[in-house]
Structures are given as C-alpha cells and as structure tokens.
Amino acid sequence: MFRTLTHSRLLWLGVGVLGALILTGGWPDAPLHAVATDRCQTYAMATGPVDEEVEAVYFLDFLTGNLNALVMGKQNSGFTGFFQRDVRTDLGIDPSKNPRFMMVTGMVAQQRGGTRARPSLAAVYVAEITTGKVAAYAIPWSKSMHAAGQPQKAQLLPLGWSPFRAVGAGAGAGGTAVPPPRPGT
C-alpha cells in the first residue's frame, strides 16, 4: 500500500511539473503552421505562408482560370500584395471542355537567393482533372517592401508542372521532371 501511494504521489508530482512548464512557457515551443482550403461551386480558396510573418490567401476562379493571391499589409493598410496567373494557359486547358479544378497549398524548399523578390515559403498547387495536369506556383516576395508598407504586384512564379495521371493513349503519369510552363504559353 505504501508503495502504491508513493507511485501515485510521484505521478501527480510529474503531472504538476509538466503542467507548470507548459503554463509558464518553460516547455520548448515549436511554431504551428495551419493552412485552410475551401470551395464553393466555381471558386476555390486557400491560405499559405509567404514568409515567417505573413500568409497569402489564394483564389482560383474555375470559369476563367484566373489564380489570384492577396497578402495583407503590415501597418493595417489592407491588402498590399497582389499576384495573379492564368492557369488555363499554363496547363493548356481548352475552356470549352468544362475544366474541373482542385487547389491546395504546401511548403516548398525553393532556393531563396539574394535577389530582391524571392519565392514564397508555400507553393499553391492547381490540378485540372480533365487534362490530368498539375502546376505549382509561388509568390515573388519582397520582405523589405512588405516591411516598408509598399504595395507589391506581379505574376505568380511557375515552379513546374506535370501530368499526374494518364489521359489517353500514350500519356504518361507523373514522376518525370517537367520544366515549368513559360509565361504566356
């Protein structure tokens, strides 16, 4: 009985110390990153991190193929980042074929060299079901312009595209490296 009582007290002491560490901030913390996606008939919406301090909200219009990204300003100035791309052109989609899109975001480890505009931390992935193609895009981001409250407006950067399933005779599935689509092609 004495042994059971001692183990019980030690267990409660451990739980109390652990709780105190968590409540006082003494427990090592790791940042959580959450993204959200939603869709409504002919629109999809998703969020993803641009850098360590800010995220973008992406909108895909299924009818036009326009992919837009907006980023909030740093000094309560509303949206100051505006980025867009025509995914129908990039993926070679015939608008008369009633395209069917899906969209999500995810983290990418793109090289972020010393240029003024660097790729965002997240990519937005757009898949079109009837062609079986997927494309990835990033925001050309200038952290210094954001910090200064300056507006940014540019085309989304194509990171690459690939077929993800066979869509007819001779079509291959993903797995091979495919160069990114060229702007306007």
C-alpha positions as CSV (number, residue, x, y, z in Angstrom):
1,M,0.0,0.0,0.0
2,F,2.8,2.4,0.9
3,R,4.5,1.7,-2.5
4,T,1.2,2.4,-4.4
5,L,0.8,5.7,-2.5
6,T,4.4,6.7,-3.3
7,H,4.0,5.9,-7.0
8,S,0.7,7.8,-7.1
9,R,2.3,10.9,-5.5
10,L,5.3,10.8,-7.9
11,L,2.9,10.5,-10.8
12,W,0.9,13.6,-9.7
13,L,4.1,15.5,-9.0
14,G,5.3,14.8,-12.5
15,V,2.0,15.9,-14.0
16,G,2.1,19.1,-11.9
17,V,5.7,19.9,-13.0
18,L,4.8,19.2,-16.7
19,G,1.7,21.5,-16.4
20,A,3.7,24.2,-14.7
21,L,6.4,24.1,-17.5
22,I,3.7,24.4,-20.2
23,L,1.8,27.2,-18.5
24,T,4.9,29.3,-17.7
25,G,6.4,28.9,-21.1
26,G,9.3,26.8,-20.0
27,W,8.4,24.0,-22.3
28,P,10.2,24.1,-25.7
29,D,7.8,25.5,-28.2
30,A,7.5,24.9,-31.9
31,P,5.5,27.1,-34.2
32,L,2.4,25.7,-35.7
33,H,1.5,26.4,-39.3
34,A,-2.0,25.9,-40.4
35,V,-3.5,26.3,-43.8
36,A,-7.1,26.3,-44.9
37,T,-8.9,25.4,-48.1
38,D,-12.5,25.8,-49.2
39,R,-14.5,25.8,-52.4
40,C,-17.9,27.0,-53.5
41,Q,-19.3,26.0,-56.9
42,T,-16.9,27.8,-59.2
43,Y,-14.3,29.2,-56.8
44,A,-11.6,27.7,-54.6
45,M,-9.8,29.5,-51.8
46,A,-6.7,28.5,-49.8
47,T,-4.1,30.1,-47.5
48,G,-0.4,29.5,-47.2
49,P,2.7,31.2,-45.7
50,V,4.6,33.7,-47.7
51,D,7.4,34.2,-45.2
52,E,7.8,33.6,-41.4
53,E,5.4,36.5,-40.6
54,V,2.7,36.6,-43.1
55,E,0.5,34.4,-45.3
56,A,-1.4,34.8,-48.5
57,V,-4.9,33.9,-49.5
58,Y,-5.3,32.4,-52.9
59,F,-8.4,32.4,-55.1
60,L,-9.0,30.3,-58.2
61,D,-11.9,31.1,-60.5
62,F,-12.8,27.9,-62.2
63,L,-14.6,29.7,-65.0
64,T,-11.7,31.9,-66.1
65,G,-8.7,30.0,-64.8
66,N,-7.5,33.1,-63.0
67,L,-5.4,32.4,-59.9
68,N,-5.1,35.4,-57.6
69,A,-3.1,35.8,-54.4
70,L,-3.6,38.6,-51.8
71,V,-1.3,39.5,-48.9
72,M,-2.2,41.8,-46.0
73,G,-0.1,44.8,-45.4
74,K,2.0,45.2,-42.2
75,Q,0.5,48.5,-41.0
76,N,-3.3,47.9,-41.1
77,S,-3.3,49.1,-44.6
78,G,-5.5,46.3,-46.1
79,F,-4.1,44.2,-48.9
80,T,-0.8,45.4,-50.3
81,G,0.3,42.2,-52.2
82,F,-1.5,41.4,-55.4
83,F,-0.3,38.4,-57.5
84,Q,-2.1,36.6,-60.4
85,R,-1.7,33.9,-63.1
86,D,-3.8,32.4,-65.8
87,V,-3.6,28.6,-65.1
88,R,-5.6,27.6,-68.2
89,T,-2.9,29.0,-70.4
90,D,-0.1,27.3,-68.4
91,L,-1.8,23.9,-68.4
92,G,-3.0,24.1,-72.0
93,I,-6.7,23.8,-71.0
94,D,-9.4,24.2,-73.6
95,P,-12.1,26.4,-71.8
96,S,-14.8,24.8,-73.9
97,K,-14.0,21.4,-72.3
98,N,-15.5,22.4,-68.9
99,P,-12.3,22.3,-66.8
100,R,-12.5,20.8,-63.3
101,F,-10.0,22.2,-60.8
102,M,-8.6,21.3,-57.4
103,M,-6.3,23.6,-55.3
104,V,-4.2,23.2,-52.2
105,T,-1.1,24.8,-50.7
106,G,2.1,23.3,-49.3
107,M,5.5,24.1,-48.0
108,V,8.4,24.2,-50.5
109,A,12.1,24.5,-50.1
110,Q,12.9,26.7,-53.1
111,Q,16.3,28.4,-53.2
112,R,15.7,31.9,-51.8
113,G,18.8,33.7,-53.1
114,G,19.9,37.3,-52.6
115,T,17.6,38.8,-55.2
116,R,15.0,41.4,-54.1
117,A,12.0,39.1,-54.8
118,R,12.3,35.6,-53.5
119,P,9.8,32.7,-53.9
120,S,7.3,32.4,-51.0
121,L,7.6,29.6,-48.4
122,A,4.5,27.9,-49.7
123,A,3.5,26.8,-53.2
124,V,-0.1,26.7,-54.4
125,Y,-0.8,23.6,-56.4
126,V,-3.5,23.7,-59.0
127,A,-4.7,20.4,-60.6
128,E,-7.1,20.1,-63.5
129,I,-8.9,16.8,-63.7
130,T,-9.9,16.6,-67.4
131,T,-6.3,17.1,-68.6
132,G,-4.7,15.2,-65.7
133,K,-2.1,18.0,-65.1
134,V,-0.9,19.8,-62.0
135,A,1.1,23.0,-61.7
136,A,2.9,24.7,-58.8
137,Y,3.2,28.4,-58.2
138,A,4.9,30.7,-55.7
139,I,4.7,34.4,-54.9
140,P,7.7,36.5,-55.9
141,W,8.1,38.1,-52.4
142,S,10.0,41.1,-51.2
143,K,10.1,41.1,-47.4
144,S,11.7,44.6,-47.4
145,M,8.9,46.1,-49.5
146,H,6.3,44.5,-47.2
147,A,8.1,45.9,-44.1
148,A,8.1,49.3,-45.7
149,G,4.4,49.1,-46.5
150,Q,5.0,49.3,-50.2
151,P,2.5,47.6,-52.5
152,Q,3.6,44.6,-54.5
153,K,2.1,43.4,-57.8
154,A,3.4,40.7,-60.0
155,Q,2.7,37.5,-61.8
156,L,2.8,34.3,-59.7
157,L,6.0,32.3,-60.4
158,P,5.5,29.0,-62.1
159,L,7.6,26.4,-60.3
160,G,6.8,23.4,-62.5
161,W,4.0,21.2,-63.9
162,S,3.5,17.6,-64.5
163,P,0.8,15.1,-65.6
164,F,-0.5,13.2,-62.7
165,R,-2.5,10.5,-64.5
166,A,-2.8,9.1,-68.0
167,V,-5.4,10.9,-70.0
168,G,-5.5,8.9,-73.2
169,A,-3.3,6.7,-75.3
170,G,0.4,7.3,-74.7
171,A,0.0,9.8,-71.9
172,G,2.4,9.2,-69.0
173,A,1.8,9.6,-65.3
174,G,3.8,12.0,-63.1
175,G,7.3,11.2,-61.8
176,T,9.4,12.7,-64.5
177,A,10.8,16.2,-64.2
178,V,9.0,18.6,-66.4
179,P,10.2,22.2,-66.9
180,P,7.9,25.0,-65.6
181,P,5.4,26.4,-68.1
182,R,6.7,29.5,-69.9
183,P,4.7,32.7,-69.3
184,G,2.1,33.2,-72.0
185,T,2.5,29.7,-73.4
